[in-house]
Amino acid sequence: MKRISWGTGIVIAFIIFIIFSLGTTIYLMNQKVDLVDEDYYKKGIEYQKDIDVQKKSSELSEKVNFDFNGQYLIINFPADFSDDKISGEILLYRPSDSGLDMKFPLSTDSLTQIIPVSHLTKGFWRVKLRWQYEGQDYYNESSFRIE
């Protein structure tokens, strides 16, 4: 039986290390990466505006109510508002997969928006509601889990 010299062993170990490193690099470069937001730098700069809007929303005498019953997400606006003056959008946000995110225009009927959620993927979801009433911006957020 012929023995491998120490120089040949080092070269073989070095080649195995290079192949392993390249394989790992190629594998990791092909993995999908979901960012929280595509334009998170811009949103980070404008974060103070978001804080001010959230504070204004929390100061309302009656809060926006989110109700999840397993089949529907029901959003109820304060009773002292007029439904024809409310506008905005609803984002159903899936933190683990941005491809599942969905946006809906806000269309209230008697101060209520009903969204069917039975078709959504099981797991954790966040509702982000950006809305305007009489020229004022508001923001509310809630979360729910589909089992």
Phi, psi and omega per residue, in radians:
M1 nan 2.291 -3.090
K2 -1.592 2.331 -3.139
R3 -1.571 2.565 3.087
I4 -1.500 2.322 3.139
S5 -1.244 2.808 -3.097
W6 -1.126 -0.570 3.110
G7 -1.146 -0.741 3.105
T8 -1.150 -0.657 3.113
G9 -1.093 -0.712 3.119
I10 -1.146 -0.743 3.134
V11 -1.107 -0.763 3.126
I12 -1.099 -0.772 3.115
A13 -1.087 -0.702 3.130
F14 -1.130 -0.751 3.123
I15 -1.130 -0.735 3.107
I16 -1.093 -0.723 3.112
F17 -1.083 -0.756 -3.141
I18 -1.125 -0.782 3.131
I19 -1.086 -0.751 3.113
F20 -1.106 -0.772 -3.138
S21 -1.107 -0.781 3.124
L22 -1.138 -0.736 3.115
G23 -1.080 -0.768 3.109
T24 -1.113 -0.751 3.138
T25 -1.091 -0.803 3.138
I26 -1.103 -0.747 3.125
Y27 -1.069 -0.834 -3.092
L28 -1.216 -0.537 3.123
M29 -1.224 -0.386 -3.126
N30 -1.653 0.072 3.120
Q31 -1.418 2.525 3.119
K32 -1.367 2.336 3.128
V33 -2.106 2.090 3.098
D34 -1.708 2.018 3.035
L35 -1.415 2.722 3.102
V36 -1.058 -0.791 3.075
D37 -2.519 2.524 3.116
E38 -1.114 -0.626 -3.108
D39 -1.968 0.904 -3.052
Y40 -1.211 -0.417 3.070
Y41 -1.143 -0.813 3.130
K42 -1.099 -0.742 3.141
K43 -1.171 -0.557 3.096
G44 -1.147 -0.636 3.115
I45 -1.209 -0.648 -3.105
E46 -1.576 0.257 -3.037
Y47 -1.108 -0.588 3.140
Q48 -1.089 -0.632 3.071
K49 -1.078 -0.729 3.122
D50 -1.101 -0.689 3.119
I51 -1.100 -0.748 3.129
D52 -1.114 -0.708 3.128
V53 -1.168 -0.715 3.109
Q54 -1.120 -0.667 3.119
K55 -1.134 -0.748 3.118
K56 -1.077 -0.680 3.130
S57 -1.149 -0.665 -3.119
S58 -1.291 -0.297 3.138
E59 -1.514 -0.044 3.094
L60 -1.101 2.519 -3.133
S61 -1.124 -0.631 3.091
E62 -2.182 2.258 -3.045
K63 -1.496 2.768 2.979
V64 -1.233 2.349 -3.071
N65 -1.915 2.229 3.065
F66 -1.839 2.209 3.130
D67 -2.210 2.187 3.130
F68 -2.073 2.125 -3.111
N69 -1.991 0.263 3.133
G70 1.718 -0.622 3.135
Q71 -1.886 -0.580 -3.061
Y72 -2.335 2.582 2.934
L73 -1.806 2.110 -3.086
I74 -1.992 2.165 3.137
I75 -1.945 2.107 -3.139
N76 -1.958 2.231 3.117
F77 -1.620 2.800 3.135
P78 -0.959 2.475 -3.052
A79 -1.169 -0.414 -3.107
D80 -1.483 0.107 3.086
F81 -1.637 2.764 3.061
S82 -1.769 2.189 -3.015
D83 -1.146 -0.405 -3.132
D84 -1.405 -0.106 3.136
K85 -1.820 0.015 -3.122
I86 -1.687 2.287 3.055
S87 -2.468 2.881 3.119
G88 2.635 -2.791 3.134
E89 -2.544 2.700 3.138
I90 -2.021 2.294 3.078
L91 -2.007 2.098 2.959
L92 -1.597 1.929 -2.951
Y93 -1.893 2.196 3.103
R94 -1.876 1.819 -3.062
P95 -1.028 -0.536 -3.063
S96 -1.505 -0.213 -3.123
D97 -2.727 1.791 -3.087
S98 -1.162 -0.305 3.107
G99 -1.203 -0.289 -3.138
L100 -1.651 -0.099 -3.140
D101 -1.047 2.533 3.125
M102 -2.402 2.459 3.070
K103 -2.004 2.474 3.095
F104 -2.284 2.446 2.995
P105 -1.264 2.572 3.130
L106 -1.401 2.099 3.098
S107 -2.386 1.645 -3.065
T108 -1.495 2.481 3.022
D109 -2.184 2.013 -3.048
S110 0.935 0.799 3.072
L111 1.095 0.435 -3.139
T112 -2.336 2.388 3.026
Q113 -2.097 2.226 3.141
I114 -2.023 2.202 -3.129
I115 -2.134 2.092 3.065
P116 -1.242 2.315 -3.092
V117 -2.169 0.173 -3.107
S118 -1.162 -0.389 -3.130
H119 -1.519 -0.103 -3.104
L120 -1.295 2.675 3.102
T121 -1.160 2.504 3.130
K122 -1.106 2.548 3.093
G123 2.309 -2.861 -3.056
F124 -1.490 2.320 3.107
W125 -2.293 2.617 3.066
R126 -2.149 2.397 3.093
V127 -1.818 2.160 3.082
K128 -2.024 2.043 -3.069
L129 -1.971 1.934 3.033
R130 -1.861 2.120 -3.068
W131 -2.511 2.811 3.141
Q132 -2.221 2.516 3.054
Y133 -2.498 2.069 -3.134
E134 0.887 0.828 3.061
G135 1.418 -0.064 3.125
Q136 -1.747 2.386 3.094
D137 -1.555 2.483 3.097
Y138 -2.381 2.744 3.125
Y139 -2.543 2.275 3.057
N140 -2.333 2.630 -3.106
E141 -2.470 2.524 3.081
S142 -2.624 2.968 3.120
S143 -2.410 2.760 3.098
F144 -2.671 2.857 -3.129
R145 -2.179 2.278 3.073
I146 -1.710 2.157 -3.111
E147 -1.710 nan nan
